[in-house]
Amino acid sequence: MTVKQVFIFGAGYSGKAFARLCPEGVPVFGTTRSPQKFSGLEAAGIKPLVFAGAPAPEISSALAGTTHLIVSVAPDEAGDPVLNAARTAIGQAMPALQWIGYLSTVGVYGDHGGGWVDETAACRPVSRRSMMRVEAERLWLALGRETSLPVAILRLSGIYGPGRNALVNLNQGTARRLVKAGQVFNRIHVADIAGSLLHLATHNRGGIFNVTDNEPAPPQDVVTYAASLMGVEPPAEIAFEAADLTPMARSFYGENKRVSNAVIKAAGYSFNFPDYRSALDAMWSSGNWAEGEARSPMKRS
């Protein structure tokens, strides 16, 4: 099926990357909570709309012609804000609507002691935010069953890319090499979020997909590699136990797992950046690392 019109609820960093990748001539509508962000959306080729928890008439109008819907809005204590506010409008988008993509997180798996997990692994979220994600996933999958629409749940690992990476942190003097024995994190370049979305949307593929690169790695290794590219000394290592961290930052270290991306690969997607080294190499050599709105090289596979 052809992607004829896209609507993105929550057109932030990942949504803008997707819009820049969309085929020329495909209208892309996207929401933000603030009109002050309209210029950033427009620069990415998005027709901006304000979504503040209520389906304004212009949102319902845009949804009516949408073939592919992307949701990148986090749930809150009241549930999923998009379903709460726009469930009826989404239903009225049929029969034009062909596919829904929901951006979730690998945080739904919780802690697996550094072991490998895939989409069949039990979800045992630790944080409240991840518990709410599990419930939101359930609701979107239920909507798919009710409407016979393919719903793709993309479980994203830690997002980085232009403007958000270890090179930027080193340049700003905020990079730290925290060391916790056995700890790894999973990562995904924003270009591969956009690429995965477009691949699944183009093929109207539903299901659950981990969107993460090939190589879970200790966070200090990423900083060390970035420093080597820049020709600077990496910051001294800091033992995790002695680090001054916010409760949220510390909570990330309470989860340790290696997330498999075999399912999205089996669905035919080929990664632009299969590991952090290839991504940092490309950003550094091209100079495309400091600006969050910069265009990244992406494949339309």
DOGU-923385 format. One record per residue (C-alpha): x, y, z. Coordinates in nm, 3 decimals, always signed. Layout:
N
<site <X Y Z>>
...
This chain:
301
<site <+0.000 +0.000 +0.000>>
<site <+0.113 +0.356 -0.068>>
<site <+0.187 +0.611 +0.202>>
<site <-0.033 +0.900 +0.088>>
<site <-0.061 +1.114 +0.402>>
<site <+0.101 +1.092 +0.743>>
<site <-0.013 +1.228 +1.078>>
<site <+0.230 +1.235 +1.371>>
<site <+0.103 +1.288 +1.724>>
<site <+0.406 +1.429 +1.905>>
<site <+0.634 +1.540 +1.621>>
<site <+0.954 +1.574 +1.821>>
<site <+1.309 +1.462 +1.748>>
<site <+1.212 +1.125 +1.600>>
<site <+0.903 +1.255 +1.422>>
<site <+1.098 +1.528 +1.245>>
<site <+1.359 +1.276 +1.132>>
<site <+1.081 +1.064 +0.986>>
<site <+0.925 +1.360 +0.807>>
<site <+1.258 +1.448 +0.643>>
<site <+1.280 +1.091 +0.516>>
<site <+0.926 +1.074 +0.376>>
<site <+0.893 +1.060 -0.003>>
<site <+0.859 +1.399 -0.168>>
<site <+0.499 +1.501 -0.214>>
<site <+0.360 +1.305 +0.082>>
<site <+0.183 +1.550 +0.318>>
<site <+0.297 +1.513 +0.680>>
<site <+0.096 +1.669 +0.962>>
<site <+0.241 +1.679 +1.311>>
<site <+0.142 +1.805 +1.651>>
<site <+0.323 +1.998 +1.919>>
<site <+0.202 +2.148 +2.245>>
<site <+0.337 +2.493 +2.166>>
<site <+0.301 +2.721 +1.860>>
<site <+0.655 +2.840 +1.938>>
<site <+0.776 +2.507 +1.794>>
<site <+0.596 +2.550 +1.462>>
<site <+0.905 +2.679 +1.279>>
<site <+1.107 +2.369 +1.371>>
<site <+0.833 +2.142 +1.241>>
<site <+0.794 +2.341 +0.922>>
<site <+1.170 +2.322 +0.860>>
<site <+1.135 +1.942 +0.867>>
<site <+0.850 +1.952 +0.617>>
<site <+0.570 +1.910 +0.870>>
<site <+0.240 +2.097 +0.867>>
<site <+0.218 +2.190 +1.237>>
<site <-0.089 +2.165 +1.460>>
<site <-0.135 +2.221 +1.833>>
<site <-0.244 +1.919 +2.037>>
<site <-0.301 +1.996 +2.404>>
<site <-0.524 +1.705 +2.499>>
<site <-0.827 +1.789 +2.286>>
<site <-0.898 +1.703 +1.921>>
<site <-0.928 +2.048 +1.761>>
<site <-1.129 +2.060 +1.436>>
<site <-0.813 +2.101 +1.227>>
<site <-0.673 +1.779 +1.380>>
<site <-0.989 +1.585 +1.298>>
<site <-0.980 +1.728 +0.946>>
<site <-0.618 +1.622 +0.891>>
<site <-0.682 +1.275 +1.035>>
<site <-0.970 +1.225 +0.792>>
<site <-0.728 +1.200 +0.499>>
<site <-0.448 +1.019 +0.681>>
<site <-0.330 +0.681 +0.558>>
<site <-0.049 +0.631 +0.812>>
<site <-0.062 +0.742 +1.175>>
<site <+0.241 +0.768 +1.404>>
<site <+0.204 +0.818 +1.778>>
<site <+0.500 +0.951 +1.976>>
<site <+0.328 +1.085 +2.287>>
<site <+0.409 +0.937 +2.628>>
<site <+0.128 +0.809 +2.847>>
<site <+0.053 +0.972 +3.180>>
<site <-0.142 +0.879 +3.491>>
<site <-0.467 +0.939 +3.303>>
<site <-0.368 +0.691 +3.033>>
<site <-0.274 +0.743 +2.671>>
<site <-0.342 +1.111 +2.584>>
<site <-0.402 +1.040 +2.214>>
<site <-0.650 +0.761 +2.269>>
<site <-0.822 +0.956 +2.544>>
<site <-0.869 +1.262 +2.324>>
<site <-0.878 +1.139 +1.966>>
<site <-1.005 +0.780 +1.967>>
<site <-1.326 +0.878 +1.788>>
<site <-1.143 +1.093 +1.531>>
<site <-0.902 +0.808 +1.459>>
<site <-1.194 +0.571 +1.407>>
<site <-1.352 +0.818 +1.168>>
<site <-1.029 +0.824 +0.962>>
<site <-1.118 +0.482 +0.827>>
<site <-1.129 +0.356 +0.557>>
<site <-0.844 +0.588 +0.448>>
<site <-0.633 +0.487 +0.749>>
<site <-0.417 +0.184 +0.668>>
<site <-0.156 +0.160 +0.945>>
<site <-0.066 +0.284 +1.293>>
<site <+0.284 +0.304 +1.442>>
<site <+0.331 +0.353 +1.815>>
<site <+0.671 +0.454 +1.953>>
<site <+0.733 +0.276 +2.283>>
<site <+1.050 +0.188 +2.475>>
<site <+1.267 -0.113 +2.557>>
<site <+1.212 -0.002 +2.917>>
<site <+0.902 -0.223 +2.916>>
<site <+1.131 -0.526 +2.957>>
<site <+1.272 -0.401 +3.288>>
<site <+1.587 -0.561 +3.426>>
<site <+1.716 -0.891 +3.287>>
<site <+2.055 -0.896 +3.457>>
<site <+2.244 -0.820 +3.137>>
<site <+2.086 -1.110 +2.947>>
<site <+1.946 -1.098 +2.596>>
<site <+1.577 -1.024 +2.542>>
<site <+1.361 -1.032 +2.230>>
<site <+0.998 -0.948 +2.162>>
<site <+0.883 -1.271 +2.328>>
<site <+1.046 -1.182 +2.662>>
<site <+0.826 -1.106 +2.957>>
<site <+0.761 -0.738 +3.023>>
<site <+0.850 -0.666 +3.385>>
<site <+0.893 -0.289 +3.394>>
<site <+1.063 -0.133 +3.693>>
<site <+0.977 +0.236 +3.660>>
<site <+0.627 +0.380 +3.670>>
<site <+0.681 +0.541 +3.328>>
<site <+0.756 +0.199 +3.175>>
<site <+0.455 +0.042 +3.346>>
<site <+0.237 +0.304 +3.179>>
<site <+0.401 +0.221 +2.845>>
<site <+0.303 -0.145 +2.879>>
<site <-0.059 -0.043 +2.930>>
<site <-0.046 +0.201 +2.636>>
<site <+0.094 -0.071 +2.411>>
<site <-0.192 -0.298 +2.515>>
<site <-0.451 -0.034 +2.429>>
<site <-0.306 +0.040 +2.085>>
<site <-0.284 -0.329 +1.999>>
<site <-0.644 -0.368 +2.115>>
<site <-0.748 -0.085 +1.884>>
<site <-0.578 -0.268 +1.599>>
<site <-0.775 -0.582 +1.671>>
<site <-1.102 -0.388 +1.696>>
<site <-1.047 -0.207 +1.366>>
<site <-0.850 -0.477 +1.179>>
<site <-0.573 -0.222 +1.127>>
<site <-0.206 -0.327 +1.145>>
<site <-0.049 -0.165 +1.452>>
<site <+0.329 -0.166 +1.483>>
<site <+0.475 -0.120 +1.830>>
<site <+0.833 +0.007 +1.798>>
<site <+1.023 -0.047 +2.122>>
<site <+1.304 +0.206 +2.102>>
<site <+1.632 +0.196 +2.291>>
<site <+1.829 +0.508 +2.392>>
<site <+1.796 +0.764 +2.113>>
<site <+2.090 +0.962 +1.979>>
<site <+2.183 +1.147 +1.662>>
<site <+2.275 +1.498 +1.547>>
<site <+2.266 +1.731 +1.846>>
<site <+2.229 +1.443 +2.092>>
<site <+2.542 +1.234 +2.121>>
<site <+2.870 +1.182 +2.303>>
<site <+3.051 +1.422 +2.069>>
<site <+2.819 +1.703 +2.175>>
<site <+2.858 +1.612 +2.541>>
<site <+3.236 +1.617 +2.516>>
<site <+3.227 +1.950 +2.333>>
<site <+3.005 +2.098 +2.603>>
<site <+3.209 +1.951 +2.887>>
<site <+2.916 +1.745 +3.019>>
<site <+3.037 +1.398 +2.920>>
<site <+3.103 +1.153 +3.204>>
<site <+3.242 +0.802 +3.208>>
<site <+3.039 +0.627 +3.474>>
<site <+3.149 +0.270 +3.532>>
<site <+2.922 +0.005 +3.677>>
<site <+3.050 -0.351 +3.647>>
<site <+2.864 -0.545 +3.377>>
<site <+2.637 -0.256 +3.282>>
<site <+2.540 -0.211 +2.918>>
<site <+2.292 +0.017 +2.744>>
<site <+2.112 -0.026 +2.414>>
<site <+2.111 +0.254 +2.156>>
<site <+1.947 +0.360 +1.833>>
<site <+2.039 +0.640 +1.594>>
<site <+1.740 +0.858 +1.507>>
<site <+1.800 +0.783 +1.137>>
<site <+1.717 +0.419 +1.207>>
<site <+1.401 +0.509 +1.395>>
<site <+1.289 +0.704 +1.089>>
<site <+1.401 +0.427 +0.856>>
<site <+1.226 +0.155 +1.057>>
<site <+0.906 +0.357 +1.066>>
<site <+0.906 +0.418 +0.694>>
<site <+0.987 +0.053 +0.619>>
<site <+0.703 -0.077 +0.836>>
<site <+0.461 +0.191 +0.714>>
<site <+0.539 +0.125 +0.347>>
<site <+0.471 -0.246 +0.396>>
<site <+0.181 -0.194 +0.641>>
<site <+0.350 -0.430 +0.885>>
<site <+0.200 -0.473 +1.230>>
<site <+0.345 -0.640 +1.539>>
<site <+0.605 -0.567 +1.804>>
<site <+0.956 -0.468 +1.695>>
<site <+1.266 -0.384 +1.895>>
<site <+1.438 -0.092 +1.724>>
<site <+1.791 -0.098 +1.856>>
<site <+2.134 -0.140 +1.703>>
<site <+2.346 -0.454 +1.698>>
<site <+2.573 -0.380 +1.990>>
<site <+2.465 -0.313 +2.348>>
<site <+2.771 -0.153 +2.508>>
<site <+2.898 +0.000 +2.831>>
<site <+2.828 +0.376 +2.831>>
<site <+3.188 +0.467 +2.914>>
<site <+3.308 +0.295 +2.595>>
<site <+3.097 +0.527 +2.381>>
<site <+3.249 +0.835 +2.544>>
<site <+3.600 +0.696 +2.502>>
<site <+3.543 +0.630 +2.133>>
<site <+3.397 +0.976 +2.074>>
<site <+3.696 +1.134 +2.247>>
<site <+3.932 +0.940 +2.019>>
<site <+3.757 +1.081 +1.712>>
<site <+3.784 +1.434 +1.847>>
<site <+4.147 +1.389 +1.947>>
<site <+4.080 +1.480 +2.310>>
<site <+4.135 +1.305 +2.640>>
<site <+3.823 +1.133 +2.770>>
<site <+3.705 +1.236 +3.117>>
<site <+3.828 +1.029 +3.409>>
<site <+3.625 +0.724 +3.500>>
<site <+3.381 +0.762 +3.791>>
<site <+3.261 +0.463 +3.989>>
<site <+2.882 +0.439 +3.970>>
<site <+2.858 +0.408 +4.346>>
<site <+3.032 +0.745 +4.392>>
<site <+2.849 +0.930 +4.115>>
<site <+2.614 +1.219 +4.189>>
<site <+2.306 +1.127 +3.986>>
<site <+1.944 +1.234 +3.977>>
<site <+1.694 +0.967 +4.083>>
<site <+1.586 +0.924 +3.719>>
<site <+1.944 +0.887 +3.592>>
<site <+2.019 +0.636 +3.867>>
<site <+1.706 +0.441 +3.776>>
<site <+1.840 +0.379 +3.424>>
<site <+2.133 +0.192 +3.577>>
<site <+1.887 -0.028 +3.765>>
<site <+1.799 -0.199 +3.435>>
<site <+2.055 -0.408 +3.250>>
<site <+1.969 -0.603 +2.936>>
<site <+2.084 -0.673 +2.584>>
<site <+1.801 -0.618 +2.336>>
<site <+1.785 -0.821 +2.015>>
<site <+1.688 -0.657 +1.685>>
<site <+1.646 -0.983 +1.492>>
<site <+1.274 -0.936 +1.429>>
<site <+1.297 -0.597 +1.256>>
<site <+1.584 -0.733 +1.045>>
<site <+1.375 -1.037 +0.952>>
<site <+1.103 -0.795 +0.843>>
<site <+1.349 -0.663 +0.585>>
<site <+1.494 -0.354 +0.751>>
<site <+1.867 -0.286 +0.707>>
<site <+2.027 -0.054 +0.960>>
<site <+2.202 +0.266 +0.855>>
<site <+2.413 +0.255 +1.171>>
<site <+2.450 -0.098 +1.314>>
<site <+2.662 +0.022 +1.608>>
<site <+2.769 +0.339 +1.784>>
<site <+3.110 +0.347 +1.617>>
<site <+2.971 +0.361 +1.263>>
<site <+2.728 +0.634 +1.369>>
<site <+2.989 +0.847 +1.547>>
<site <+3.229 +0.799 +1.256>>
<site <+2.968 +0.923 +1.008>>
<site <+2.860 +1.221 +1.217>>
<site <+3.216 +1.329 +1.291>>
<site <+3.350 +1.291 +0.938>>
<site <+3.053 +1.477 +0.789>>
<site <+3.044 +1.747 +1.056>>
<site <+2.680 +1.655 +1.109>>
<site <+2.691 +1.598 +1.483>>
<site <+2.621 +1.926 +1.661>>
<site <+2.288 +2.035 +1.516>>
<site <+1.974 +1.850 +1.615>>
<site <+1.787 +1.960 +1.304>>
<site <+2.063 +1.855 +1.065>>
<site <+1.984 +1.599 +0.800>>
<site <+2.134 +1.255 +0.855>>
<site <+2.209 +1.007 +0.575>>
<site <+1.923 +0.757 +0.579>>
<site <+1.822 +0.465 +0.365>>
<site <+1.464 +0.416 +0.252>>
<site <+1.475 +0.038 +0.278>>
